[in-house]
C-alpha cells in the first residue's frame, strides 16, 4: 500500500506566519483551558470545605 494521507509539516525553525498564528492561538487556548480547570477545582474544594455538595 503506497497511498498515504500523511504530509510533511514545515520545520519549526522556518518562519511561517500561519504557523506562528496557529501556535499563538494554541497557547492561548491551552492557557484558558488550564485556567478554567483550576477555577473549577478550586470551586469544588471550596464547596467541600463549606460542607456543600457540588
PLY file of the C-alpha trace (Angstrom):
ply
format ascii 1.0
element vertex 54
property float x
property float y
property float z
element edge 53
property int vertex1
property int vertex2
end_header
0.00 0.00 0.00
1.68 3.19 -1.16
-1.16 5.70 -0.79
-0.95 7.84 2.29
-2.76 10.88 3.62
0.21 11.87 5.78
2.02 15.02 4.75
5.15 16.77 5.98
4.84 19.89 8.09
7.22 22.79 7.93
10.22 22.54 10.19
9.79 24.57 13.39
12.79 26.77 12.59
11.12 28.10 9.45
9.26 31.38 9.83
5.80 30.59 8.57
3.28 33.32 9.51
0.39 30.86 9.59
2.31 28.52 11.89
3.08 31.41 14.21
-0.58 32.42 14.40
-1.66 28.84 15.00
0.99 28.36 17.68
-0.03 31.57 19.48
-3.71 30.66 19.39
-2.97 27.13 20.60
-1.07 28.60 23.56
-3.99 30.90 24.36
-6.46 28.01 24.20
-4.30 25.83 26.42
-3.85 28.64 28.96
-7.63 29.23 29.01
-8.32 25.52 29.49
-5.84 25.29 32.36
-7.26 28.41 34.00
-10.80 27.01 33.73
-9.70 23.69 35.20
-8.03 25.42 38.15
-11.10 27.58 38.79
-13.41 24.55 38.73
-11.21 22.53 41.06
-10.88 25.50 43.42
-14.66 25.91 43.46
-15.16 22.22 44.22
-12.68 22.34 47.09
-14.41 25.45 48.47
-17.80 23.78 48.31
-16.50 20.64 50.02
-14.90 22.72 52.78
-18.21 24.52 53.28
-19.96 21.15 53.60
-21.97 21.62 50.42
-22.39 19.21 47.54
-21.44 20.22 44.06
0 1
1 2
2 3
3 4
4 5
5 6
6 7
7 8
8 9
9 10
10 11
11 12
12 13
13 14
14 15
15 16
16 17
17 18
18 19
19 20
20 21
21 22
22 23
23 24
24 25
25 26
26 27
27 28
28 29
29 30
30 31
31 32
32 33
33 34
34 35
35 36
36 37
37 38
38 39
39 40
40 41
41 42
42 43
43 44
44 45
45 46
46 47
47 48
48 49
49 50
50 51
51 52
52 53
